[in-house]
Amino acid sequence: MAIAEKIRQFSEKSSWIRKMFEEGTVMKQKYGADQVYDFSLGNPDVPPPAAFGEALLRVCQHEQPGVHGYMANSGYPFVRDAIA
């Protein structure tokens, strides 16, 4: 099966995020995993605070329609108002 040229190019290039992740792996091998902290998006290697788990549980138990959906790119109006 042929692969689209654009997809082929994507597979040959590495994003800066991927490069940082790979550098972290090298640093863990060099300095020890206990000396390198990975706070990259979706890949933290430390446990979340207890308050996070409690908040997540509250959100998961919320039955309001749409509460588990995506927000608009501009954000939630109530948050924007609070920040403004």
N, C-alpha and C positions, 0 to 999 in steps of 0.2 A: 504494500500500500504506500502510495506517495505521501509525503508530508508537505504541508504548505510551507513556502519559503519563509514567511514571517515567523511561523512557529519554530522552524529549524533555527532561525537566528536567535530567537529567545532562548532556546535550549543550549546554545553555544555561549551565551553571555551570562555573566553573573551579576546580580544586583548588589548594591553596596550593603544591603541588609544581609544577604547571603555571605558576603565577604566578611562582615563583622562576626557573624555566627561561626564561620570557619576559623577565624582568627581566635575567637574565644576557645574553641576546641583545642587549638594548638597551645594556647596559653595555659589551659588546664593541664595538659600533658607536661608542659615545661615547669610550671610553678606549683602544681597540685590543685585539684578541684576545690579544696577548701580555701584557696587564695584568690580565686577568680569568681566573680559574681555575674550571673547572666540575667540582666533585666530586660532583655529584648522582648518585643511584643509577642505574646502568646507562648513564651518559652522561659518564664522565670524559673530559677532553680532553688527558690526559697519558698517555704510554705506561706500562704496568704494569712493575714491577720484574722483572728477569730471574728472580728466585726464584719469582715467581708463575707464570710460564710453565713453569718446571721442575716445580713442584708440580702444576700442571694436567696436564701430560704424564704424570706418575706416576699420577694418579688415573684418567685416561682409559685407561691401559694396564692398570689393575687389573681382574681378571676375576672377582672375588668377586661372587656374586649380590646384588643389592640395593644395591651401593655407589653406583650412580647414581640412586637413588630419593630421595624426600623423607623427611626425618626427622619424628618426631612433634613436635607443637607444643611439647611440654615440653623438647625437645632430646634429645641423645644422653646416655644414662646415664653413660658414661665421662667425658664433658665436665663434666656436672653434679657428679659425684663429685670431679673434679680441682679444680673451682672452690670447692666447699664447704669 
